[in-house]
Structure formats: structure tokens, C-alpha cells
Amino acid sequence: MDNSFEKKIPSPLADFARRFDFVQFATIVFLSSCGLLFIYGIGQQIGGRIQDYWWRQLLWLCVGFAGWAFFSFAFPPKQTRIIAPLIYLASLFLLVAVLVQGREVNAARSWINVAGFRFQPSEFGKTGVVVMLAWLLSLREFDVNKLRNLACVVALAGISFLLICIEPDLGTAIVLIPVTFFMIFVAGLSWKWILAAIAAICIMIPAGYPLLKEYQKERIRVFLDPERDPRNRGWNSLQAELAVGSGGLHGKGFMQGTQHALGFLPQTVSNTDFIFSVIGEETGFVGASAIIAAYILLSFSLLRTATLADPFGRYLAAGVAAMIFCHSFINIAMTVRLLPITGLPLPLISYGGTFTINTLVLLGMANASFYRRN
């Protein structure tokens, strides 16, 4: 009896293994576990209300992983593509709502309260842009090299960019620029537009400097000359670099870091914007390199998904890869004084509910494309 037909039918477990992106899942679990571990360690060293932050982070990770699993397996990419314009419109509504009803924290109106929960609409603004551009670029008749189509892409991303800038949350807004650019590059943007964009950026950067707020200008000045104000605006940059450098090859040991424990590194942001400095100090070059390698591997898995997916999944995975890379690169670079200090968290590691949940949901959407098409 010929069993060739039966051999072609994979078992459910084998089929799942073939379709499931283990690389993405493994890096997500590794980075999330590292973040939870160091948020716990920082809390135990500093004490006070920060001591219990790891419980909150664990809760947000559970919610985020539930969202990741839902979009990975229960919500097909086809359905995400259908509702992409609605997601974008909802994100715009939230970005407008936060400007009207948002809570002002540190001179920025970036938070909004709904039913007792506080979240950042700017994070959902990034999701709206990524899924909307993925939908637009995946249209069969859409040619990104036509001027009107390219203008449409810029307008869709530009609306969210301007609304986030008004809050102001310049760090989050800036991420939209490379994300948008990479997505249209993947869509086949011609080199004439690429060179034109580079020229425009070179012109806009110095032209936009006078429009920055004074504290933003001072951050740039201090980045160029840290000794300009070493005890005030240059303090965080110098202490973050010192923390990473003091870790040496193997680090001082878990919960043995001194820069944040003694208050040299601001304790209010040691588990968010500057958590990589804590990791570098306590685990040294080896631990810091492992974190960087994990981000590279995660970005690679997303780009691999882009090569396997249908057009919508391709652009969605490319957009998520660009977002993960930009956040991780900027956050790590600012702790070693390669870039000015910005308020960008480290994906899956930094403490924060909205950012953690939003990142995992986007990763779930990308994983669904791998799951369906591989």
C-alpha cells in the first residue's frame, strides 16, 4: 500500500513547529525576563514605592503576552488588514483626546486616564502608523514612487508625528521617521526619492533647531559638550556612561550596582530610560553584549518574517523591526553618550505598561504573518 499521501500530511505538532517563529518567541521571553529581573533588583535596592514595581511589570507582561498570543493565533492577519484604517483613526482620536483631556506630567501632556487606568496614546499612535502604512503599501495598485502616493504616506505618518510633537513627546515622534522611511524603502522606493529625502533631512535639522524648546536645545549642547553643565543637565549622561563603564568585563554582580543605588544615576528613571546602564554595571560587557545580541536576533527574525509573509505582513513586520531597532539603538546609544539623552524606553526591558503591551501586540501581529505564511 502506498503511504506517500499520508507522509505528506504533517502532524499538528510538526505543522505548528514549522509555522511558529521560535526565534522571535525565545528573544521576547529572554528580554522580558531580563527586564523583570532588573526591575525587581532595582526596586529592592532603592526601596519605597519602586520596590513593588516588578509586580506591575509582571502584570503588564501577562496582558502583553495575552495580546501577543491573540494576534499570533486567534486573529488572522487578513482581519488585521481589514481593520487597519480603523486602528489608525482610533489612534488619531486618542492623540487628540490626550491634548484636550490629558494629564500633564513634567510639562508634557502625554498621559490620559480612562476608568482608573493611565496610558500613553503616543504608543498607540506608533501602532496606528505602522498598520496603516502596511495596509496602504500592500494595495495592489499602490506605487510608492508616484508623487501623490508618496505624499499620502508622508501625510498619514506626518499627522501622528505632529500630534505627538505637540504633547510634546519628541523622542516618540522621532521614531516615526525611520519607521516610515524603512517601510517605504521595503516597498521599493527609488533612489532619487531616497537621495531627496536625505537632502531634505540635512536641510531640516539645522532649520528646525530654532523651533526646539530651550531644554531640548540644551540637551543637544550638553551632548556635544558634556562638561558644559556636568552637575545639572550633563549629569545624567555622564553618570549613565560611568555606570556602563564601571561594569568592566563581567560586572559587579546582580543587585551590586552602586550608581543608581546611591542616587548618582537618577533613581526615578533607573528602571525605565536608564535600565541599560544598570544592566551594564551589574553584568558588564558580557551581559550588555547579550542584550544587544538579543535585539539583533529579534530584528533578524522580524525581517525574516517580512520575506515569508504576504504584502501586508511584509510591510507590517518591516515596520515593527524598524521600531524595535530604533528604540533599542537610541536608548543604548544615549547611555554611552553616542546620542543625546531622550525619553525612549528599552523594548521589553524598561518598566512601563503602555509601551510593553503595545510592543508585544505589534510583535504578535508580525508573528501571525510568519505563522500563516511560513
N, C-alpha and C positions, 0 to 999 in steps of 0.2 A: 504493500500500500504506500502511495506517495504522500509523504508528510510535508512536502515543500510548502504547501499553503499554510499549514499550521505553524511552521517555523517562521513565517513572515509576520505572524501576529505576535507582537511583543506582550509580555505580561504587564499588568498595571504598574507594578513596581519598576520594571525596566523602562516602561514608557515615561513614567514620572521622572526617573533619573535622567533620561535623555532630554527631557524638556525643561527641567529645573536648573536654574543658574546657581550652582553650588558656590561658585567663586564670589558672586555678589553677596549671597547669604552669609558665607563664612566671614567676609570682611566686615559686613554690617554687625554681626554678633561680636567680633573682636573689638571693633572701635567702640561700640555701645558699652561693652563690658569694661573696657579701659576707662571710658568716661565715667561710668557709675562708680568704679573703684576709686578713682582720684577725687571725684566729688565727695565721696564718703571720707577719704583721708583728709581732705582739706577741711571738711566740717568738723572732724574730730580734733584737729589741731587748733582751729580757730575758736570753736565752740559757739555759744549763743544760738541765735536762730538759724545760722548757717549749718549747725550740727545736724539738723534733720532734713537738709535739702536733698540728700540722696534718696529719701523716701519719695519725695515728689518726682524726682527724676525717674525713679523706678516706675512710678505710676504712669508718667508720660511715655516712657518707653513701651509699657504694656499697651497703652492706647495706640501708640505709633505702630507697633508690630501688628496689632489687630487691623489697622488701616492698611499696612503693607500686605498682609495676608488676604484681605478682602479684595484689593485691587489686583493682587497677583493671580488669584484663583477663582474668585466669585464674580468679578466684574470684568467682562471681556474688553479688550482694547477697542473693539468696534463700538461698544457703548460709550466708552470714554470719548471717542472721537465724535460721537453724535452730540454729546452734551458739552463739548469743549467751548463753544461760544457762550453757553450759559455760565460755565465756570469763570470765564473771563469777565462777563458782565457782573457776576456776583462779587468778584474781586474788586472791580471798579467801585461798586456800591459800598463795599467795606472801606475802601481807601478814601472815599468822600465822607462816609459816616464818621471816620476817626478824626477828620479835620473839623467836623461840626460838634461831635459829642465826645471826642476822645479825651483821655486823661493826660494832662501834661506832666511829664517826668523829665527832669534835667533839661528844661527849656525846649523839649520836643513833645509834640502831640502824637505819640506813636502807639498808644495803648487804648483799648476800648473794653468796657465791661458789659457783658451780656449774661444775665441770670446768675450773677455772682462770680463768673469766670472772666479773667482778664487775658487778652491775647493781642497779638500784633498783626493787624491787617496787611502790613507790608510784606509779611512772609507769604500770605495767600496771594498777594499781588504778583510775586515771582511765579507761583504756580499758574496763575491765570495767563501770564505772558507765555510761558513755556507751552502749555497745552493749546493755546490759541494759535500761536505761530506754527506748531506742529500740524494743527488742523489746516491752516491756510496753505502752508508749503506742500502739504500732501494732496491738495486738489490737483486733479489730472491736468487741467488746463492752465494751471498757475505756472508762470515763468518768472522766476525771481529777477532775471536780468532785464525785464521790461521796467521802464522808469516808474510807471504808475503802480505796478505791483510792488516794487521796492519801496516806494513812498508809503504804500499801505502798511507794509511790515514795520517801517520806521515809526509810523503814526501809532500803530497799535502798541508797540513797546514804549513809545515816547509818552503816551498818555499816562501809563502807570509810572513811568520814570519821573515825570513832573509832579504827580500827586505825592509820590514818596519823598521827593525832594522838598516839597512844601512843608512836610511834617516838622522839622526836617530830619531825614534819615539818609544822609548822603552815602554812607557805606553800602547799605542795601540797594540803593538806587544804582550805584556804580556797577554792581554785579550784573544788572540787566544788560549793560552794554556789551561785554564779551559774550554773554549767553546768546544774545540776539545775533551778534556777528558770527559766532560759530555755527549757529543753526542755519543761517543763510549761506554760509560757506559750504556746509554739507549739502545744501540744496543746489549747489553748482554755480555760485556767484562768480562772475567773470573777473579776471584780474584787473580790468580797467576800473571796476567799481571798488575793488579791494584797495588799489592804489589811491583812488579818490578819497576813500574813507580814511586811510592813513594820513593823507594830506589834510583832510578836514579836522581830524583829531589833533594834529600838530598845530593847527591854527587855533582851535577852540580851547585848548588847555591854557595857553597864556591869556587868551581873550576872556576866558571865564574866571580867571584868578580874581579880578576886582569884584566879582559878584559874590564871592565867598564871604561867609561871616568871619568876624575877626578871629574867633577861636579856631576856625578851620585854617585860616592863613597862618596862624601861629603854630599849628601842628606841622605845617609844611616847613616853616622857618626852623623849627626845632629839629625836624628830621634832617635838614641839611646841615644844621649846626647844633648838635645836642648840648654842647657846652654853653649855648646861648642862655638857657634857663634851667640849669641842672637840678635845682631844688624845687622847681614848680612844674612847668609844662614838659620839661625834658626828663623829669624824674621817672615816670613810668617806663619810658623807652629804655633808659639806662639800666633800671633795675630788672626789667624783663630780660635784657641781654645778659646781664650779670648772673641772673638765675640759671639761664641755659648754660652759660659757660662754666659756672661753678660745679655743674654736674659731672664734668670730666668724662671718662670713658664709660663707667658703669653706674654713675650716680651715687647719691648719698644714702639711698635706701628709701623704701616706701614709708611715708609719713615722717621722714627725717629732714625734709626741706626746711630751710630757715628764712628764705626771702619773704614768703607770704606769712609764715607763722609769726615772724617778728614785726610784720607790718611794712617792710620795705617795699614789697610788691603789694599794691592796694588789695586789701582783703575782700572788698566788695565785688571785685571783678576777677579774683584769682581762680574762681571756678567757672568763669564764662570766657571773657575775651583773652585772658592770660593763662588759661589752663595748660597750654603747651609749655609755658615757662616752668610750671610746677613739674610737669612730666619730665622735661629736660633736666631739671635739677635733681630729681629723685631717681631717675633711671639712666641718666647720662646719654651719651651719644648712641649707645646700643638701643635703648628704649625709644629715643626720639626717632632714630632711623627706622625702627619697626613701625611706628605710627605713619611716617611718611611713605614707607613701602606699602602699607595697607591702603592709603589713599590712591597711590599709583595703581595698585591692583584693582581697586574699586572702579576707578576711571576706565581702566582697560576693559573690565567686564561690561561696563555700560557701552563702550564703543564697540565691543564685540556684539552686543545685543543689537546695536544700530545696523550692523552688517547683516544680521539674520532676519530682522523684522520687516514688516510691510512699510510703505512710505510714512504713515502716521507714526508708527513705532520707531522708525529710524530717526525722525526729527525729534521726537519726544526723548528718546534715550540720549541723543546727542546734546540736547538742551540740559538734561539732568547731569550728564557728565561734565559739561562746562560749568554748571553751577557748583557742583561738588569741588571741582578743581579750583575754581576761583576763590571760593570760601576758604578752602584749606591752604592754598598758596598764600593768599593775602594775610590770613591770620598768623600763619607760621612765619612769614617774611617780616611782619611787623614786630614779632618778638625778638628777632635778631637784627633789627634796625636796617633791613633791606627796603622797607616801605614805611611810610608814616603810620602812626597809630590810628586805627579805625575801630569802630564798634562792631566788627564782624565776628561771630562765634565760629568755633571749630565744629564742623558737621559731625553729629552723632556722639561727640565727646563733651562739648560745652554744656553747662547747665542751662536749661530753658525749655519750656513746654511747647510753645507755638513752633519754634524752629525745629525741634526734634520731631514732632508729629508731622509737620509739613514735609520734612526731608524724607521720612520713612514712607509717607504716602506717595511721593514722587518716585521713590525707588521701587515701590510696589507697582506703579503704573509701567515703569520701564521693564520690570521683571516679567510682567504679563506679556509683553511683546516677545520676549525670549521664550516664554512658556508656550505661547501659541504657535510660534513660527519655527522654532528650532527642530 
